[in-house]
Amino acid sequence: MRGLPTCPGDRDTVDDKMKNVVDVRDVAEALVRVYETPEASGRYICRSYPMSMTEILDIIKSFYPNLSYPNK
C-alpha cells in the first residue's frame, strides 16, 4: 500500500506535523469539469488543505482497520 511509509508510527507516537493534501477525487472532478466545458482555457489550480498526521492516520485506519501499525 503506497503512502504508509510517510506515517511511520501509531496515532500516539507519530509527530503531529501538518501536511498539505489534495483529495484525488477533487482533482478528478476538476479535470472532468474542464474537459466538459468547451470555453475552459488556461490553468486551473486544485488547492491543497492542511491536515495533521493524526488526522491522516485516522482516515487510513478507517479504511484499513485490521492493518498493523508500528510503534516507535
PEHUPE-V779508 format. One record per helix or strand of 3 or more residues. SS is the DSSP state (a for helix, b for strand). FROM is the first residue (numbers start at 1). TO is the last residue. If there is no record, write none. Layout:
# PEHUPE-V779508
ss=SS from=FROM to=TO
ss=SS from=FROM to=TO
This chain:
# PEHUPE-V779508
ss=a from=4 to=6
ss=b from=18 to=21
ss=a from=24 to=36
ss=b from=49 to=52
ss=a from=53 to=63
